[in-house]
Amino acid sequence: MDVFAHALWAGAGLALAHRRWPVSRRTAALTVSLAVAPDVPHLLPIVGWSAFGAGTASTVQSYAYATPGQEPAVPALIDFLSHNLHCVTHSAIVLGAITLLLWAWRRQLWIPLLGWWSHVLIDLFTHSADYYPSPILWPITRQGFDGIAWNTPWFMGLNYAVLLATYLWLWRGWRRPGKAPL
């Protein structure tokens, strides 16, 4: 899914949670940031190659918005680094280990991690086998679930229509007395 939609879904989840539990602005900002963050590290090798090598800014943009099979050619090392960073940030095994470590340290769930979890779970179903399948069980396997590519036009339209309906529903609830947004 695109990063803007990840942020909007995390925000909707926080708004819904805020109806039942207090959610600070800091927690909300961290949660939304972690919902977007997994899609950033795998672009860093491409950005670095574009800034200091033979790549260009348009290469980064083309890579970020490529459709299946239309990704721009990048050096093998850059592709390897980018792919492995994508695997690390989209792995439920890696995220589970981080969650357990933070739980052991803090003795409670660190709520902003739910943003990252939402990203991994949403991407599991919104990436196809030929378009960056989410390697949820990496490092055991690089295989991912064959879902719907998030950039399929009808799916993007449906996703944003459901987001709009969700936010209208949330907004309607905020208009009731005592129901303030974050």
BAZA-44326 format. One record per atom (N, C-alpha, C, O): x, y, z; residue in one letter. Coordinates in steps of 0.1 Angstrom, whole numbers, padded with zeros to 4 digits, always signed. Layout:
residues N
XYZa;...
***
This chain:
residues 182
+0008-0012+0000m;+0000+0000+0000m;+0009+0012+0000m;+0020+0012+0005m;+0004+0023-0005d;+0012+0035-0005d;+0013+0041+0009d;+0004+0039+0017d;+0023+0049+0011v;+0026+0054+0024v;+0015+0063+0030v;+0012+0063+0042v;+0009+0071+0021f;-0002+0080+0025f;-0013+0072+0031f;-0019+0075+0041f;-0017+0061+0024a;-0028+0053+0028a;-0024+0046+0041a;-0033+0044+0050a;-0012+0041+0043h;-0007+0036+0056h;-0010+0046+0067h;-0015+0042+0078h;-0006+0058+0065a;-0007+0068+0075a;-0022+0071+0078a;-0026+0072+0090a;-0030+0071+0068l;-0045+0073+0070l;-0051+0062+0078l;-0059+0064+0086l;-0048+0049+0074w;-0053+0038+0081w;-0049+0038+0096w;-0057+0035+0105w;-0036+0041+0098a;-0031+0042+0112a;-0039+0053+0120a;-0042+0051+0131a;-0040+0064+0113g;-0048+0075+0120g;-0062+0071+0123g;-0067+0075+0134g;-0069+0064+0114a;-0082+0060+0117a;-0083+0050+0128a;-0092+0051+0137a;-0073+0041+0129g;-0073+0032+0140g;-0070+0039+0153g;-0077+0036+0164g;-0062+0049+0153l;-0059+0057+0165l;-0072+0065+0169l;-0075+0066+0181l;-0079+0071+0160a;-0091+0078+0163a;-0101+0069+0169a;-0108+0073+0178a;-0102+0057+0164l;-0112+0048+0170l;-0108+0043+0184l;-0116+0043+0193l;-0095+0041+0186a;-0090+0037+0199a;-0091+0049+0209a;-0094+0046+0221a;-0090+0061+0204h;-0091+0073+0213h;-0105+0074+0218h;-0107+0081+0229h;-0115+0068+0212r;-0129+0068+0218r;-0130+0061+0231r;-0138+0063+0239r;-0121+0051+0232r;-0122+0042+0244r;-0110+0045+0254r;-0112+0044+0266r;-0098+0048+0249w;-0087+0050+0257w;-0080+0063+0254w;-0081+0068+0243w;-0073+0069+0264p;-0066+0081+0261p;-0054+0078+0252p;-0046+0069+0254p;-0052+0086+0241v;-0041+0085+0232v;-0035+0099+0231v;-0041+0108+0226v;-0022+0100+0235s;-0016+0113+0235s;-0012+0116+0220s;-0011+0108+0212s;-0010+0129+0218r;-0006+0133+0205r;+0008+0127+0201r;+0011+0124+0189r;+0017+0126+0211r;+0030+0120+0208r;+0029+0106+0204r;+0035+0101+0195r;+0020+0098+0211t;+0018+0084+0208t;+0012+0083+0194t;+0016+0075+0186t;+0003+0092+0191a;-0004+0092+0178a;+0007+0095+0167a;+0007+0088+0156a;+0015+0105+0169a;+0025+0108+0159a;+0035+0097+0157a;+0039+0094+0146a;+0039+0091+0168l;+0049+0080+0167l;+0042+0068+0160l;+0049+0061+0152l;+0030+0065+0163t;+0023+0054+0156t;+0021+0056+0141t;+0024+0046+0134t;+0017+0068+0137v;+0015+0070+0123v;+0029+0070+0116v;+0030+0065+0105v;+0039+0075+0123s;+0053+0075+0117s;+0058+0061+0115s;+0064+0057+0105s;+0055+0052+0125l;+0059+0038+0123l;+0050+0030+0113l;+0055+0020+0108l;+0039+0035+0110a;+0030+0029+0100a;+0036+0032+0086a;+0034+0025+0077a;+0043+0043+0085v;+0049+0047+0072v;+0064+0042+0071v;+0068+0039+0060v;+0071+0042+0082a;+0085+0039+0082a;+0090+0027+0075a;+0101+0027+0069a;+0083+0015+0075p;+0088+0004+0068p;+0091+0005+0053p;+0099-0002+0048p;+0085+0015+0047d;+0087+0017+0033d;+0099+0027+0030d;+0102+0029+0018d;+0105+0032+0040v;+0116+0042+0038v;+0130+0035+0037v;+0137+0038+0027v;+0134+0026+0046p;+0148+0021+0045p;+0151+0014+0032p;+0163+0016+0027p;+0142+0007+0025h;+0146+0000+0013h;+0149+0010+0001h;+0154+0006-0009h;+0144+0022+0003l;+0147+0033-0007l;+0161+0039-0005l;+0166+0045-0015l;+0167+0038+0007l;+0179+0044+0010l;+0191+0040+0000l;+0198+0049-0004l;+0193+0027-0003p;+0203+0024-0012p;+0201+0031-0026p;+0211+0035-0033p;+0189+0031-0031i;+0186+0038-0044i;+0188+0053-0043i;+0194+0058-0052i;+0184+0059-0032v;+0187+0073-0030v;+0202+0076-0030v;+0207+0085-0036v;+0209+0067-0022g;+0224+0069-0021g;+0231+0067-0035g;+0239+0075-0038g;+0226+0057-0042w;+0232+0055-0056w;+0229+0067-0065w;+0237+0071-0073w;+0216+0072-0063s;+0213+0084-0072s;+0220+0096-0068s;+0223+0104-0077s;+0223+0098-0055a;+0230+0110-0051a;+0245+0109-0053a;+0251+0119-0057a;+0251+0097-0052f;+0265+0096-0053f;+0270+0087-0064f;+0282+0086-0066f;+0261+0082-0072g;+0265+0073-0083g;+0259+0077-0096g;+0258+0089-0099g;+0256+0068-0104a;+0251+0070-0117a;+0235+0072-0118a;+0230+0075-0129a;+0229+0070-0107g;+0214+0072-0107g;+0210+0086-0107g;+0218+0095-0105g;+0197+0088-0109t;+0191+0102-0109t;+0179+0103-0099t;+0174+0092-0095t;+0175+0115-0097a;+0163+0116-0089a;+0151+0110-0095a;+0142+0104-0088a;+0150+0110-0108s;+0139+0103-0115s;+0140+0088-0113s;+0129+0081-0114s;+0152+0083-0111t;+0153+0068-0109t;+0146+0065-0096t;+0139+0055-0095t;+0148+0073-0086v;+0142+0071-0072v;+0127+0071-0074v;+0120+0062-0069v;+0122+0081-0081q;+0108+0083-0082q;+0102+0071-0091q;+0092+0065-0087q;+0109+0067-0101s;+0105+0056-0109s;+0104+0043-0101s;+0095+0035-0103s;+0114+0041-0093y;+0115+0029-0085y;+0104+0029-0074y;+0098+0018-0072y;+0101+0040-0068a;+0091+0041-0058a;+0077+0038-0063a;+0069+0033-0056a;+0075+0042-0076y;+0061+0041-0081y;+0060+0031-0093y;+0050+0032-0100y;+0070+0023-0094a;+0070+0013-0105a;+0059+0003-0104a;+0055-0001-0093a;+0054-0001-0116t;+0044-0012-0116t;+0052-0025-0118t;+0064-0024-0122t;+0046-0036-0116p;+0053-0049-0117p;+0060-0050-0131p;+0054-0048-0141p;+0073-0053-0130g;+0081-0055-0142g;+0086-0042-0148g;+0093-0043-0158g;+0082-0031-0143q;+0086-0018-0149q;+0097-0011-0140q;+0099+0001-0142q;+0102-0017-0130e;+0112-0011-0122e;+0124-0007-0130e;+0129-0014-0139e;+0130+0005-0127p;+0142+0009-0134p;+0154+0000-0131p;+0155-0006-0120p;+0163-0002-0140a;+0175-0010-0137a;+0184-0003-0127a;+0187+0009-0129a;+0189-0010-0118v;+0198-0005-0108v;+0209-0016-0106v;+0207-0027-0109v;+0221-0012-0102p;+0232-0022-0100p;+0228-0033-0090p;+0219-0031-0082p;+0233-0044-0092a;+0230-0056-0085a;+0231-0054-0070a;+0223-0059-0062a;+0242-0048-0065l;+0244-0045-0051l;+0233-0036-0045l;+0228-0039-0034l;+0229-0026-0053i;+0219-0017-0048i;+0205-0025-0047i;+0198-0023-0037i;+0203-0033-0057d;+0190-0041-0057d;+0191-0051-0045d;+0180-0052-0038d;+0202-0057-0043f;+0204-0066-0031f;+0201-0059-0018f;+0193-0064-0010f;+0207-0048-0016l;+0206-0040-0004l;+0191-0036-0002l;+0185-0037+0009l;+0185-0031-0012s;+0172-0026-0012s;+0162-0037-0008s;+0153-0036+0000s;+0164-0048-0015h;+0155-0060-0013h;+0156-0065+0001h;+0146-0068+0008h;+0168-0066+0007n;+0170-0071+0020n;+0165-0061+0031n;+0160-0066+0041n;+0166-0049+0028l;+0160-0039+0038l;+0145-0040+0038l;+0139-0039+0048l;+0139-0042+0026h;+0125-0044+0025h;+0121-0057+0033h;+0111-0056+0040h;+0129-0067+0032c;+0126-0080+0039c;+0126-0077+0054c;+0117-0082+0061c;+0136-0070+0059v;+0138-0068+0073v;+0126-0060+0079v;+0120-0063+0089v;+0122-0049+0071t;+0112-0040+0077t;+0097-0046+0075t;+0088-0040+0080t;+0096-0056+0067h;+0083-0062+0064h;+0081-0076+0070h;+0072-0083+0067h;+0090-0080+0079s;+0090-0093+0085s;+0083-0094+0098s;+0087-0086+0107s;+0073-0102+0099a;+0067-0104+0112a;+0076-0110+0123a;+0074-0108+0135a;+0086-0118+0118i;+0095-0124+0127i;+0104-0113+0133i;+0106-0113+0145i;+0109-0104+0125v;+0118-0093+0130v;+0109-0084+0139v;+0114-0081+0150v;+0098-0081+0134l;+0089-0072+0142l;+0085-0079+0155l;+0084-0072+0166l;+0082-0092+0155g;+0079-0099+0167g;+0090-0099+0177g;+0088-0097+0189g;+0102-0100+0172a;+0114-0100+0181a;+0115-0086+0187a;+0118-0085+0199a;+0113-0075+0179i;+0114-0062+0185i;+0103-0059+0195i;+0106-0053+0205i;+0091-0064+0192t;+0080-0063+0201t;+0083-0070+0214t;+0080-0064+0225t;+0088-0082+0214l;+0091-0089+0226l;+0102-0083+0234l;+0102-0082+0246l;+0113-0077+0227l;+0123-0070+0234l;+0118-0058+0241l;+0122-0055+0252l;+0110-0050+0234l;+0104-0038+0240l;+0095-0042+0252l;+0094-0035+0262l;+0087-0053+0250w;+0078-0057+0261w;+0087-0061+0273w;+0083-0058+0284w;+0098-0068+0271a;+0106-0072+0282a;+0112-0060+0289a;+0114-0060+0301a;+0116-0050+0281w;+0122-0038+0287w;+0112-0029+0294w;+0115-0024+0305w;+0101-0027+0288r;+0091-0018+0293r;+0080-0024+0302r;+0073-0017+0309r;+0079-0037+0301r;+0068-0045+0308r;+0054-0041+0303r;+0044-0043+0311r;+0053-0037+0291q;+0040-0034+0285q;+0042-0032+0270q;+0053-0030+0265q;+0031-0033+0263l;+0032-0031+0248l;+0034-0016+0245l;+0028-0007+0251l;+0044-0014+0237w;+0047+0000+0232w;+0037+0003+0221w;+0039-0002+0210w;+0027+0011+0223i;+0016+0013+0214i;+0020+0017+0200i;+0014+0012+0190i;+0030+0026+0199p;+0034+0030+0185p;+0038+0018+0176p;+0037+0019+0164p;+0042+0007+0182l;+0045-0005+0173l;+0033-0010+0166l;+0035-0017+0156l;+0021-0007+0171l;+0009-0011+0163l;+0009-0005+0149l;+0003-0010+0140l;+0015+0007+0148g;+0016+0013+0134g;+0024+0004+0125g;+0020+0002+0114g;+0035+0000+0130w;+0044-0009+0122w;+0037-0022+0119w;+0037-0027+0108w;+0030-0028+0129w;+0023-0040+0127w;+0012-0038+0117w;+0009-0047+0108w;+0005-0027+0117s;-0006-0025+0108s;+0000-0024+0093s;-0006-0029+0084s;+0012-0018+0092h;+0018-0018+0079h;+0021-0032+0074h;+0018-0035+0062h;+0027-0040+0082v;+0031-0053+0078v;+0018-0061+0074v;+0018-0068+0064v;+0008-0061+0082l;-0004-0068+0080l;-0011-0063+0067l;-0016-0071+0059l;-0012-0050+0065i;-0019-0045+0053i;-0011-0049+0041i;-0017-0053+0031i;+0002-0047+0042d;+0011-0050+0030d;+0010-0065+0026d;+0012-0069+0015d;+0007-0074+0036l;+0007-0088+0033l;-0004-0091+0022l;-0002-0099+0014l;-0015-0083+0023f;-0026-0086+0013f;-0026-0076+0002f;-0034-0078-0008f;-0018-0065+0002t;-0019-0055-0008t;-0006-0055-0017t;-0002-0044-0022t;+0001-0066-0017h;+0013-0067-0026h;+0011-0081-0033h;+0008-0091-0026h;+0013-0081-0046s;+0011-0094-0053s;+0025-0101-0054s;+0035-0095-0051s;+0024-0113-0059a;+0036-0121-0060a;+0047-0115-0069a;+0059-0117-0068a;+0042-0107-0079d;+0051-0101-0089d;+0053-0086-0086d;+0060-0079-0094d;+0049-0081-0074y;+0051-0067-0070y;+0054-0066-0056y;+0045-0063-0047y;+0067-0069-0052y;+0072-0068-0039y;+0063-0075-0029y;+0058-0069-0019y;+0062-0088-0030p;+0054-0096-0020p;+0060-0094-0006p;+0072-0094-0005p;+0052-0092+0004s;+0057-0090+0017s;+0062-0103+0023s;+0055-0112+0025s;+0075-0103+0026p;+0082-0115+0031p;+0080-0116+0046p;+0089-0114+0054p;+0068-0119+0050i;+0064-0118+0064i;+0071-0128+0073i;+0073-0126+0085i;+0076-0139+0067l;+0084-0149+0075l;+0099-0149+0072l;+0106-0158+0075l;+0104-0137+0067w;+0118-0136+0065w;+0124-0135+0079w;+0119-0128+0088w;+0135-0142+0082p;+0145-0147+0074p;+0143-0162+0070p;+0152-0169+0064p;+0132-0168+0075i;+0130-0182+0072i;+0128-0184+0057i;+0133-0193+0051i;+0120-0175+0051t;+0117-0176+0037t;+0115-0162+0031t;+0111-0153+0039t;+0118-0160+0019r;+0115-0147+0012r;+0102-0147+0005r;+0097-0137-0001r;+0095-0158+0005q;+0082-0160-0001q;+0072-0150+0006q;+0072-0148+0018q;+0063-0145-0002g;+0052-0136+0003g;+0039-0141-0002g;+0038-0150-0011g;+0029-0136+0004f;+0015-0139+0000f;+0012-0132-0013f;+0016-0121-0015f;+0005-0139-0022d;+0001-0133-0035d;-0013-0126-0033d;-0023-0131-0036d;-0012-0113-0030g;-0024-0105-0028g;-0027-0096-0040g;-0023-0100-0051g;-0033-0085-0038i;-0036-0076-0048i;-0026-0065-0048i;-0024-0059-0037i;-0020-0061-0059a;-0010-0050-0060a;-0017-0037-0056a;-0028-0034-0062a;-0012-0030-0046w;-0019-0018-0041w;-0021-0008-0051w;-0030+0001-0050w;-0012-0008-0062n;-0013+0003-0072n;-0022-0001-0084n;-0022+0006-0094n;-0029-0012-0082t;-0039-0015-0092t;-0050-0005-0092t;-0056-0002-0081t;-0053+0002-0103p;-0062+0014-0102p;-0075+0011-0095p;-0079+0020-0087p;-0082+0000-0098w;-0095-0002-0091w;-0094-0004-0076w;-0102+0000-0069w;-0082-0010-0072f;-0080-0013-0058f;-0077+0000-0051f;-0082+0003-0040f;-0069+0009-0057m;-0066+0022-0051m;-0078+0030-0049m;-0080+0036-0039m;-0087+0030-0060g;-0100+0037-0059g;-0108+0032-0047g;-0114+0040-0039g;-0109+0019-0046l;-0117+0013-0036l;-0111+0016-0022l;-0118+0019-0013l;-0098+0015-0021n;-0091+0017-0008n;-0094+0032-0003n;-0097+0034+0008n;-0092+0041-0012y;-0095+0055-0008y;-0109+0058-0006y;-0113+0067+0002y;-0118+0051-0013a;-0133+0053-0010a;-0136+0048+0004a;-0144+0054+0011a;-0130+0036+0007v;-0133+0031+0021v;-0126+0040+0031v;-0132+0042+0042v;-0115+0045+0029l;-0108+0055+0038l;-0117+0067+0040l;-0119+0071+0051l;-0123+0072+0029l;-0132+0084+0030l;-0144+0080+0038l;-0148+0088+0047l;-0150+0069+0036a;-0162+0065+0043a;-0158+0063+0058a;-0166+0067+0067a;-0146+0057+0061t;-0142+0055+0075t;-0140+0069+0082t;-0145+0071+0093t;-0134+0078+0075y;-0132+0091+0081y;-0145+0099+0083y;-0146+0107+0092y;-0154+0098+0073l;-0167+0104+0075l;-0174+0098+0087l;-0181+0105+0095l;-0174+0085+0089w;-0180+0078+0100w;-0173+0083+0113w;-0180+0086+0123w;-0160+0084+0113l;-0153+0089+0125l;-0157+0104+0128l;-0159+0107+0140l;-0157+0112+0118w;-0161+0126+0119w;-0175+0128+0125w;-0177+0136+0133w;-0184+0119+0120r;-0197+0120+0125r;-0198+0117+0140r;-0205+0123+0147r;-0190+0107+0144g;-0189+0104+0158g;-0183+0115+0166g;-0186+0117+0178g;-0173+0123+0161w;-0167+0134+0168w;-0176+0145+0170w;-0174+0153+0179w;-0186+0146+0162r;-0195+0158+0163r;-0204+0156+0175r;-0211+0166+0179r;-0205+0144+0180r;-0213+0142+0193r;-0206+0149+0204r;-0194+0149+0205r;-0214+0154+0214p;-0208+0160+0226p;-0198+0150+0233p;-0201+0139+0235p;-0187+0156+0237g;-0177+0148+0244g;-0168+0139+0236g;-0160+0131+0242g;-0169+0139+0223k;-0161+0131+0215k;-0152+0139+0207k;-0154+0142+0195k;-0141+0143+0213a;-0131+0152+0206a;-0121+0143+0198a;-0117+0132+0203a;-0116+0148+0187p;-0106+0141+0179p;-0093+0142+0187p;-0091+0150+0196p;-0083+0135+0182l;-0069+0135+0188l;-0064+0149+0187l;-0053+0152+0192l;
***
